[in-house]
Amino acid sequence: MLSACSLSPGMRMLQPPTLPVSNTDDGKATGEQQVPITDITLASVQKMRQTVVQGDANGIAALYGKPGAYKLGPGDVLQITVWDHPELAAALGQPAASARPADAAIGFVVDHDGNLQFPYAGNLHVAGETAEQVQTKIYQKLSAVMVKPQVTVRVASFRAAQIYIDGEVRAPGAQTINDIPMTLTEAVNRAGGFTPNADQSHLVVVRDDKTYEINISQMLHNNQNPSKIVLQNGDLLRVEAREDYGVYVMGEVGKPATILPMKNGKLSLAEALSQAGSVNPASADAKELYVIRGGPGIEPQVYHLDATSPVSMLLANQFELEPKDVVYLDSSGLVRFSRVLNLLLPLVNAGLTAAIVTK
């Protein structure tokens, strides 16, 4: 009876070569597949490191680009100056006394068709062109009525393009694209940088209904510069939170808890155990340390580590955990037997008391 009841006080991780689980989507026991238990060894750790994603596994090469000159678009405001012709300065008008910070600057606005109206030059199509190209166009038009006009064109207000930054940044919101290229690092910098809760290994860019996942830490490890990613008008950049990618440490540890990864998205087995209060020497069976991995679309896998081995902590420090992993440390046989007795003794005492009263 005691042997049969020894499973009830706490979970007991057995270590057969494989564990049976259902292999159907609806969870029905119509068929079973075997989940292998893999020992954590130096060879298995090295093999896992070799399978780490290298290069462009997420297709982020589509986000790469070379920063170029700013191209004008509808809504942009240009400041156009023709020197020694003060009569053209009046075309700019004067700022309103109640002008708000969000109002456009004084100047010539590019309309929704991408056209610009300027005295003596007429209607010019400027969308998709640089300020220097517009300056050349106006010079050519004015040369028909003026002698060698001196023309200067600059963008007074950038309003044609913007991106949106969300998530774990200090100042989320819309950011206007201007003459400074909107690279990934520039976008994060304009949003005030990462918050302490940001997971720098999980950034998401949404462009044209397509999602790209970016791991900045992995890019730096692969000697790739995040500034090669150039954001475009309408892009959405989201920085994920570390709390969404925690691991669960259970069993005979000091403080069972959900452990968050580091800022670079990495978390080793040794770091997780340390943050959970380490192994409980009074109740833990250090030989029975398991990492349970699995989820939707992920093949279930169980890893086992004998923490009594002299090199176990070295292996635990090199074993990288993944989001939603479950770390479980089993209890010793004596502890399980003690817990069984704690459950049975109140029942035995109650039975004896009832027998004595009845007699």
C-alpha positions in Angstrom: 0.0 0.0 0.0 2.8 2.4 0.9 4.5 1.7 -2.4 1.3 2.4 -4.4 0.6 5.6 -2.4 4.2 6.9 -2.8 3.2 8.7 -6.0 0.4 10.8 -4.5 2.3 13.4 -2.4 4.4 14.7 -5.3 5.2 14.1 -8.9 7.9 11.5 -9.5 9.9 11.7 -12.8 10.7 8.2 -14.0 13.5 7.8 -16.4 12.6 5.2 -19.0 14.3 5.5 -22.4 11.1 7.2 -23.7 7.8 8.6 -22.4 4.5 7.9 -24.2 2.4 10.9 -25.3 -0.6 11.3 -27.5 0.2 12.1 -31.1 -3.2 13.5 -32.1 -4.1 17.1 -32.4 -7.3 16.7 -30.3 -5.5 14.9 -27.5 -7.3 11.6 -28.0 -5.4 8.5 -27.2 -5.8 7.0 -30.6 -2.1 6.7 -31.1 1.1 7.3 -29.2 4.6 8.5 -30.0 7.6 8.2 -27.8 9.3 11.2 -26.3 13.0 10.6 -25.9 14.9 11.5 -22.8 18.3 12.9 -23.7 21.2 13.1 -21.2 22.8 16.5 -21.0 26.4 15.8 -21.9 29.2 17.9 -23.4 28.5 16.3 -26.8 24.7 17.1 -26.7 25.4 20.7 -25.6 27.8 21.2 -28.5 25.3 19.7 -30.9 22.6 22.1 -29.7 24.9 25.0 -30.2 25.6 24.0 -33.7 21.9 24.0 -34.5 21.6 27.7 -33.3 20.1 29.7 -36.2 22.8 31.3 -38.2 22.5 34.0 -40.9 19.1 34.9 -42.3 16.8 32.1 -41.2 13.9 34.5 -40.7 14.2 36.2 -44.1 15.2 39.5 -42.6 17.5 40.2 -45.7 14.3 41.7 -47.2 14.7 44.5 -44.6 18.3 45.3 -45.5 18.9 48.5 -47.5 21.4 51.3 -48.2 20.4 54.6 -46.7 19.9 57.3 -49.3 18.8 60.9 -49.6 15.4 61.7 -48.4 12.6 61.5 -51.0 9.9 64.1 -50.9 6.2 63.0 -50.5 2.7 64.5 -50.0 2.5 66.6 -46.9 6.2 67.7 -46.8 6.8 71.4 -46.5 9.6 73.1 -48.4 11.4 76.3 -47.7 12.4 77.8 -51.1 14.5 80.9 -51.2 15.4 82.9 -54.3 18.2 85.3 -53.4 17.9 89.0 -54.3 14.2 88.6 -55.0 12.4 89.6 -51.7 9.0 89.6 -53.5 9.1 85.8 -53.6 9.6 85.7 -49.9 6.1 87.0 -49.4 4.8 83.9 -51.0 5.7 82.0 -47.8 3.3 84.0 -45.7 3.6 84.7 -42.0 3.2 82.2 -39.2 -0.1 82.4 -37.3 0.1 83.9 -33.8 -1.6 80.8 -32.4 0.6 78.3 -34.2 0.8 74.9 -32.3 3.9 72.7 -32.2 2.0 70.1 -34.3 1.3 72.6 -37.1 3.3 72.5 -40.3 6.1 74.9 -40.7 5.8 78.0 -43.0 6.6 77.1 -46.6 5.4 75.4 -49.7 3.4 72.2 -49.1 3.6 69.2 -51.4 -0.1 68.4 -52.2 -1.7 64.9 -52.1 -0.8 64.4 -55.8 2.9 65.1 -55.1 2.8 68.5 -56.8 4.3 71.8 -55.8 3.2 75.3 -56.8 5.9 78.0 -57.0 5.7 81.5 -58.5 7.1 81.8 -62.1 7.8 78.0 -62.0 4.2 76.8 -62.1 3.1 73.3 -61.2 6.0 70.9 -60.5 5.7 67.2 -59.7 8.2 66.7 -56.8 7.1 63.4 -55.1 9.9 60.9 -55.0 12.6 63.5 -55.7 15.3 64.9 -53.4 15.5 68.5 -52.4 18.5 69.0 -54.7 16.5 67.7 -57.7 13.7 70.1 -56.9 16.2 72.9 -56.6 17.5 72.1 -60.1 13.9 72.0 -61.5 13.0 75.5 -60.0 16.3 76.9 -61.3 15.6 75.8 -64.8 12.1 77.2 -64.7 13.2 80.6 -63.2 16.0 80.9 -65.7 13.4 81.7 -68.4 12.4 84.9 -66.6 15.5 85.7 -64.4 19.2 86.0 -65.0 21.1 83.3 -63.2 18.7 83.0 -60.2 20.2 81.8 -57.0 17.9 79.2 -55.5 18.0 77.3 -52.2 15.6 74.5 -51.4 15.4 72.7 -48.0 12.8 70.7 -46.2 11.2 72.7 -43.5 8.9 70.0 -42.2 9.0 66.2 -42.7 5.4 64.9 -42.8 5.2 62.4 -45.7 6.4 59.2 -44.0 6.5 57.7 -40.5 6.8 54.4 -38.6 5.2 53.3 -35.4 7.2 51.9 -32.5 5.5 49.8 -29.8 6.4 47.6 -26.9 9.3 47.8 -24.4 10.8 51.2 -25.4 10.8 54.3 -23.2 8.8 56.5 -25.6 6.5 54.4 -27.9 4.6 56.0 -30.6 4.9 57.4 -34.2 8.3 58.5 -35.4 8.6 60.7 -38.5 11.1 59.7 -41.2 13.4 62.6 -42.1 16.7 63.1 -43.7 18.5 60.9 -41.1 18.1 57.3 -42.3 15.5 55.4 -40.2 17.7 52.3 -39.5 16.7 49.9 -36.7 19.1 51.3 -34.3 18.0 54.9 -35.1 14.4 53.9 -34.5 15.1 52.4 -31.1 17.3 55.5 -30.2 14.5 57.9 -31.1 12.0 55.9 -29.0 14.3 56.5 -26.0 16.1 53.1 -26.0 15.1 49.8 -24.6 13.4 49.5 -21.2 14.9 47.2 -18.5 12.1 44.7 -19.4 13.0 44.6 -23.1 14.0 41.3 -24.7 16.6 42.3 -27.3 16.4 38.9 -29.0 12.7 39.3 -29.9 12.0 42.3 -32.1 9.2 42.2 -34.7 8.9 44.3 -37.8 5.5 44.2 -39.7 5.7 45.4 -43.3 3.0 44.9 -45.9 1.1 42.3 -43.8 4.3 40.3 -43.4 6.1 39.7 -40.1 9.9 39.6 -39.6 11.4 38.4 -36.4 14.7 40.0 -35.4 17.3 38.8 -32.9 19.7 41.6 -32.3 21.8 39.5 -29.9 22.2 36.8 -32.5 23.0 39.3 -35.2 25.8 40.8 -33.1 27.1 37.2 -32.4 27.2 36.6 -36.2 29.0 39.9 -36.8 25.9 41.5 -38.5 25.2 45.2 -38.0 21.5 45.9 -37.0 21.9 49.3 -38.7 21.8 47.4 -42.1 18.0 47.1 -41.5 16.3 50.2 -42.9 12.7 50.8 -41.9 10.2 52.2 -44.4 7.0 54.3 -44.4 4.2 52.4 -42.6 6.5 49.9 -40.8 5.6 48.7 -37.3 8.4 47.9 -34.9 7.6 46.1 -31.7 10.0 45.2 -28.9 8.8 42.2 -26.9 8.9 41.9 -23.1 11.2 39.4 -21.3 8.2 38.2 -19.2 6.6 36.7 -22.3 9.6 34.3 -22.7 10.2 33.0 -19.2 10.9 29.4 -18.0 9.3 27.6 -15.1 11.4 26.1 -12.4 9.6 23.6 -10.2 10.3 20.8 -7.7 12.8 20.7 -5.0 14.4 24.2 -5.3 14.6 27.0 -2.9 12.0 29.3 -4.6 9.9 27.7 -7.4 9.2 30.5 -9.8 9.0 31.8 -13.4 12.5 32.9 -14.3 12.9 35.6 -16.9 15.7 35.5 -19.5 18.5 38.0 -19.6 18.3 41.2 -21.7 19.9 39.4 -24.6 17.2 36.7 -24.5 19.6 34.0 -23.2 19.1 32.0 -20.0 21.2 29.0 -19.0 20.1 26.1 -16.8 22.6 27.2 -14.1 21.2 30.7 -14.1 17.6 29.5 -13.8 18.5 27.3 -10.9 20.4 30.1 -9.2 17.5 32.5 -9.5 15.2 29.9 -8.1 17.2 29.5 -4.9 19.4 26.6 -6.1 18.9 23.0 -5.2 17.3 22.2 -1.9 19.8 19.9 -0.2 17.4 18.6 2.4 14.8 17.2 -0.1 16.2 17.1 -3.6 17.5 14.2 -5.5 20.3 15.9 -7.5 20.5 12.9 -9.9 17.0 13.7 -11.2 17.1 17.1 -12.8 15.0 17.4 -16.0 14.3 20.0 -18.6 10.9 19.5 -20.3 10.5 21.2 -23.7 7.5 21.3 -26.0 4.6 23.3 -27.3 2.4 24.0 -30.3 4.4 23.0 -33.4 7.4 21.9 -31.3 8.4 18.3 -31.0 8.3 17.3 -27.3 11.7 16.6 -25.8 13.0 15.8 -22.2 16.6 16.4 -21.1 18.1 14.8 -18.0 21.1 16.0 -16.0 22.8 14.2 -13.1 23.6 17.2 -10.9 25.9 15.1 -8.7 28.5 14.9 -11.4 31.6 17.1 -10.9 31.1 18.6 -14.4 27.3 19.0 -14.0 27.4 22.7 -13.2 29.7 23.3 -16.2 27.2 21.6 -18.4 24.3 23.4 -16.7 26.0 26.7 -17.4 26.4 25.9 -21.1 22.9 24.4 -21.6 20.7 27.2 -23.0 17.0 27.1 -22.0 14.3 28.1 -24.4 11.0 30.1 -23.7 8.4 28.1 -21.8 10.8 25.3 -20.8 10.0 23.5 -17.6 12.9 22.8 -15.2 11.9 20.1 -12.7 14.1 18.8 -9.8 12.8 15.5 -8.3 12.6 14.7 -4.6 14.6 12.0 -2.9 13.0 8.6 -1.9 13.2 9.3 1.8 11.4 12.7 1.4 8.7 11.0 -0.6 8.3 8.3 2.1 8.1 11.0 4.8 5.4 12.8 2.9 3.4 9.6 2.5 3.6 9.1 6.3 2.5 12.7 6.9 -0.6 11.9 4.8 -1.4 8.5 6.4 -0.7 9.3 10.1 -3.8 11.6 10.5 -6.0 8.9 9.0 -4.4 6.2 11.3 -4.9 8.4 14.4 -8.5 9.2 13.4 -9.2 5.5 13.0 -7.7 4.6 16.3 -9.6 7.3 18.1 -12.8 6.1 16.5 -12.1 2.5 17.5 -11.4 3.5 21.1 -14.5 5.6 21.4 -16.6 2.8 19.9 -15.1 0.2 22.3 
